[in-house]
């Protein structure tokens, strides 16, 4: 085997080991977090179910990967998760580039979600606020706006929760992933979103077990 091939073989083995470790670390965290997070996730499901069955809606926001999670949640609520059901009200506040750029330009980036919450939110609605650090200024501002509108907040964080610990009320729900690495926190956030969607569907449609 030539030098180039030997080096390629070493790199391949190294990458495979690194990839396997990602899977192991992710699985370990999910296993460890299951008991810690099951209660707040159940509380989030109850809050969101009460909202949508009363004609309310969920407004979702976050930055970067958390913005993608907000959109993922809204898509599965308005469309479907795993079973056919009536559409549920959800809006991702991360998708309207005209609103976001206008507010960021005329006011500040910190207000891009808060102004949408004040415009669209009503008493009884839910804000799904996603920030891995718990410190995102525009998400914290959105929570303040949600409280002004008498909305319940479901917060998804990690790293101990950061400033989110001071921003939330007793009637809100805090789902804080017990980990410091952003990638791992985001992986559990996605699982949490799926748990919320599944739980709402189970309570609306009946428990049919795991869907394939």
C-alpha positions as CSV (number, residue, x, y, z in Angstrom):
1,X,0.0,0.0,0.0
2,X,1.4,3.4,-1.0
3,X,1.8,6.3,1.4
4,X,-1.2,8.1,0.0
5,X,-3.4,5.1,0.4
6,X,-2.2,4.4,3.9
7,X,-2.9,8.0,4.9
8,X,-6.4,7.8,3.4
9,X,-7.0,4.6,5.3
10,X,-5.9,6.3,8.6
11,X,-8.1,9.3,7.9
12,X,-11.1,7.1,7.2
13,X,-10.7,5.1,10.4
14,X,-10.3,8.3,12.4
15,X,-13.5,9.8,10.8
16,X,-15.5,6.6,11.4
17,X,-14.5,6.6,15.1
18,X,-15.3,10.3,15.4
19,X,-18.7,9.7,13.8
20,X,-19.5,6.8,16.0
21,X,-18.6,8.9,19.1
22,X,-21.1,11.6,18.0
23,X,-23.8,8.9,17.9
24,X,-22.8,7.5,21.2
25,X,-22.7,11.0,22.9
26,X,-26.1,11.9,21.5
27,X,-27.7,8.7,22.6
28,X,-26.1,8.9,26.0
29,X,-27.4,12.5,26.5
30,X,-30.9,11.5,25.4
31,X,-30.9,8.5,27.8
32,X,-29.7,10.6,30.7
33,X,-32.2,13.5,29.9
34,X,-35.3,11.3,29.5
35,X,-36.3,11.4,33.2
36,X,-35.2,15.0,33.7
37,X,-37.1,16.4,30.8
38,X,-40.2,14.1,30.7
39,X,-42.1,16.2,33.2
40,X,-41.6,19.6,31.7
41,X,-42.2,18.2,28.2
42,X,-45.5,16.8,29.5
43,X,-46.4,20.2,30.9
44,X,-45.5,21.8,27.6
45,X,-47.9,19.4,25.8
46,X,-50.7,20.2,28.2
47,X,-50.2,24.0,27.7
48,X,-50.1,23.7,23.9
49,X,-53.1,21.4,23.8
50,X,-55.1,23.8,25.9
51,X,-54.1,26.6,23.6
52,X,-55.0,25.0,20.3
53,X,-58.2,23.4,21.5
54,X,-59.4,26.8,22.6
55,X,-58.8,28.3,19.2
56,X,-55.3,29.7,20.0
57,X,-52.0,29.3,18.2
58,X,-48.3,28.7,18.9
59,X,-45.8,31.4,17.8
60,X,-42.3,29.9,17.5
61,X,-38.9,31.7,17.4
62,X,-35.2,31.1,17.6
63,X,-31.9,31.9,15.8
64,X,-29.8,29.8,13.5
65,X,-30.4,26.2,14.1
66,X,-33.2,27.1,16.6
67,X,-34.9,29.1,13.8
68,X,-34.9,25.9,11.8
69,X,-36.4,24.1,14.8
70,X,-39.1,26.8,15.0
71,X,-40.0,26.3,11.4
72,X,-39.9,22.5,11.8
73,X,-42.4,22.7,14.6
74,X,-44.7,25.0,12.7
75,X,-44.7,22.8,9.6
76,X,-45.6,19.7,11.7
77,X,-48.4,21.5,13.5
78,X,-50.0,23.2,10.4
79,X,-49.4,20.1,8.2
80,X,-49.1,16.9,10.3
81,X,-46.7,15.0,12.4
82,X,-47.3,11.2,11.8
83,X,-51.1,11.0,11.6
84,X,-53.8,12.8,9.7
85,X,-55.6,15.3,11.8
86,X,-57.2,18.8,11.5
87,X,-54.6,21.6,11.1
88,X,-53.3,23.2,14.2
89,X,-52.4,26.9,14.5
90,X,-48.6,27.6,14.5
91,X,-46.5,30.4,13.0
92,X,-42.7,30.5,12.8
93,X,-41.6,34.1,13.4
94,X,-38.3,33.4,11.6
95,X,-39.6,33.3,8.0
96,X,-40.7,36.7,6.9
97,X,-37.6,38.4,5.6
98,X,-39.3,41.7,5.0
99,X,-40.6,42.0,8.6
100,X,-37.3,40.8,10.0
101,X,-35.1,43.2,8.0
102,X,-37.5,46.1,8.5
103,X,-37.6,45.8,12.2
104,X,-33.9,45.1,12.5
105,X,-33.1,48.1,10.4
106,X,-35.7,50.6,11.9
107,X,-35.5,49.4,15.5
108,X,-33.0,46.7,16.4
109,X,-32.3,43.0,15.8
110,X,-33.4,42.4,19.4
111,X,-37.0,43.4,18.4
112,X,-37.5,41.1,15.4
113,X,-39.6,38.6,17.3
114,X,-41.1,40.8,20.0
115,X,-42.8,43.1,17.5
116,X,-44.3,40.1,15.8
117,X,-45.5,38.7,19.1
118,X,-47.2,42.0,19.9
119,X,-48.8,42.1,16.5
120,X,-50.0,38.5,16.3
121,X,-50.2,37.2,19.9
122,X,-53.3,37.1,21.9
123,X,-54.2,36.0,25.5
124,X,-54.2,32.2,25.6
125,X,-51.6,31.7,22.8
126,X,-48.3,30.0,23.4
127,X,-44.8,31.3,22.6
128,X,-42.3,28.5,21.8
129,X,-39.0,30.2,22.6
130,X,-35.9,28.3,21.5
131,X,-32.4,29.3,22.5
132,X,-29.6,26.8,23.3
133,X,-27.8,29.3,25.6
134,X,-30.9,30.8,27.1
135,X,-29.3,34.2,26.5
136,X,-30.5,35.2,23.0
137,X,-31.6,38.9,23.3
138,X,-34.3,38.7,20.7
139,X,-35.9,35.6,22.2
140,X,-35.8,37.1,25.7
141,X,-37.5,40.2,24.2
142,X,-40.2,38.0,22.6
143,X,-40.9,36.4,26.0
144,X,-41.4,39.9,27.5
145,X,-43.8,40.7,24.7
146,X,-45.6,37.4,25.2
147,X,-46.1,38.1,28.9
148,X,-47.6,41.5,27.9
149,X,-50.1,39.6,25.8
150,X,-50.9,37.2,28.6
151,X,-49.4,34.3,26.6
152,X,-47.8,31.1,28.1
153,X,-44.2,30.6,27.2
154,X,-42.6,27.2,26.5
155,X,-38.8,27.7,26.5
156,X,-36.3,25.2,25.1
157,X,-32.8,25.9,26.3
158,X,-29.5,24.2,27.4
159,X,-26.3,25.2,29.3
160,X,-28.2,25.7,32.6
161,X,-30.8,28.0,31.0
162,X,-28.9,31.3,31.2
163,X,-31.0,34.5,31.5
164,X,-34.1,32.5,30.7
165,X,-34.2,31.5,34.3
166,X,-35.0,35.1,35.3
167,X,-37.3,35.8,32.3
168,X,-39.9,33.0,32.8
169,X,-42.9,33.1,35.1
170,X,-44.2,30.2,37.3
171,X,-46.9,29.6,34.7
172,X,-44.4,29.1,31.9
173,X,-42.6,25.9,31.1
174,X,-38.8,25.6,30.9
175,X,-37.3,22.6,29.1
176,X,-33.6,22.9,29.8
177,X,-31.3,20.2,28.2
178,X,-28.6,19.3,30.8
179,X,-25.6,19.8,28.5
180,X,-23.3,22.6,27.4
181,X,-22.5,21.6,23.8
182,X,-24.7,23.4,21.3
183,X,-25.0,20.4,18.8
184,X,-26.1,18.0,21.6
185,X,-28.6,20.5,22.9
186,X,-30.1,21.0,19.5
187,X,-30.4,17.3,19.0
188,X,-32.5,17.0,22.1
189,X,-34.5,20.1,21.2
190,X,-35.5,18.3,18.0
191,X,-36.5,15.2,19.9
192,X,-38.5,17.4,22.3
193,X,-40.4,19.0,19.4
194,X,-41.3,15.5,18.2
195,X,-42.4,14.5,21.7
196,X,-44.6,17.6,21.8
197,X,-46.2,16.9,18.4
198,X,-46.7,13.2,19.3
199,X,-48.2,14.1,22.7
200,X,-50.6,16.6,21.3
201,X,-51.7,14.1,18.6
202,X,-52.1,11.3,21.2
203,X,-54.4,13.4,23.3
204,X,-56.4,14.6,20.3
205,X,-56.6,11.4,18.4
206,X,-56.0,8.6,20.9
207,X,-52.9,6.7,21.7
208,X,-52.1,4.3,18.8
209,X,-48.5,3.5,19.9
210,X,-45.4,4.3,17.9
211,X,-46.2,5.1,14.2
212,X,-43.9,3.6,11.5
